[in-house]
Amino acid sequence: MEERTAQKVNFFTRQFIAALSPTNFALTNPEVIRETVRSHGQNLVKGLNNLLRDIEEGEGQLRIKMTDATAFELGKNVAATPGKVIFQNVLMQLLQFSPSTGEQWKRPLLIFPPWINKYYILDLREKNSFIKWATDQGHSVFVISWLNPDAKLAKKSFDDYHEAALIAVDKVCEHTGEQEINALGYCLGGTLLGTILAWMAAKKDKRLASGTFFTTMLDFSVPGELGIFIDERTVAGLEKKMEQRGYLEGAEMAGTFSMLRANDLIWSFVVNNYLMGKDPFPFDLLFWNSDSTRMPYAMHSFYLRNMYMRNLLKEPGGITLGNVPINLSEIKAPSYFISTLEDHIAPWKSTYLGTQLLSGPVRFVLGGSGHIAGIINPPAANKYEYWTRSTLAKTADEWLSGASQHAGSWWTDWQAWVTALDDRKVPARDPAHGKLKPLEDAPGTYVKLRLDMQKTRPKSITLMPPLQHSGAASNVMA
């Protein structure tokens, strides 16, 4: 069997086996049986109501509720680091966060988050917020907050997102008066950062003095299991759907990601919500994960075809953005790559290939855990571990064989790396006193748009009354 076909057969066979697990059925899950007897079947009644609620809120499609969204409020207990929106256009708002130290590093830090989810993955609770931690370390932190697009923005292209990122660089420099910035990109945002660095290198523009890549692919030749979903037939079908609506619904992409870890992200919630009849536990990371954004038709089609399918980003001049052929080998700015050992979205051996494309000094670090938990790993938590090596190697396996393991978070390693590039400091920068006038308080309007739309939907109603008599268990089991 052809290798790609074999991968598909293996993947969907695994999905089938996971779905048929005895724990997913009331009569073959001992825990569900015990709870049914104990509660006289109330768990199954509550579970059915949960199921109907999720179908109703999914507007006819089942969208499994993973967390109690009512436990979180943007600007209160998530995305709560204080700051200001200092600029906005049709695609993004630019946020600057208020200083928490008397002095700050001279180079501001500009973050490019992925546009498939909201920026606050880096600003969840205060205890695990990378943005709050970086601010406390003395960085002047800026972040792009992408708009959740609708059909009106269907023709917005990758070029438009690239231009928006360049505008953010301009505005940070204008607002602070600095001409050197440390830039950071997460996942898709890191891929965008790669194109920005290459574009600026071609223009002899040295304002981005360093680049940090969180779980970022620049070479897509080893896409992992995501590659199963990306072939001509699948992408053509997706494009047809996007052309009709003008965008890709974020929940559809989230469903694909969930299939990569079906037992953790699908079936565990089926058992908890629908068989055990329990409400999802409040979890900030899953609250963010459910807050996905749409992607414009033109942009997403370009990304899938030119990055994943044709792998043109790694080719010198393979793609052109802003009328400039992109050549990653022209990037000479120091770069820091952090990937994670169990990443199922951007496999670390794939992200390692990107280190071979750049011409400047590169530090590669491998963290424990996965695509999100391995990145959102504050030092205070003292979880997981990370691996470092002073030099690169030709292959990922060779690099790991000579790497040293360290306990705890890689955040401190990154801090030592980025501050060693330039240790000059300046008086703390208040976002209210820069050259750009603040427009509103952080987290801004754009990050709240989808949540506000959800609040306008009718509240779920109880579609089945609770059972009151002791014979309920036997009736439901029958």
Beta strands, then each sheet from edge to edge (+ up, - down):
strand 1: 83-88
strand 2: 92-97
strand 3: 103-105
strand 4: 109-112
strand 5: 141-146
strand 6: 181-186
strand 7: 208-214
strand 8: 247-248
strand 9: 295-296
strand 10: 320-321
strand 11: 324-325
strand 12: 335-340
strand 13: 362-367
strand 14: 385-388
strand 15: 404-407
strand 16: 425-427
strand 17: 440-441
sheet 1: 15+ 14- 13+ 12+ 7+ 6+ 4+ 5+ 2- 1+ 17-
sheet 2: 3+ 16-
sheet 3: 8+ 9-
sheet 4: 10+ 11-
end
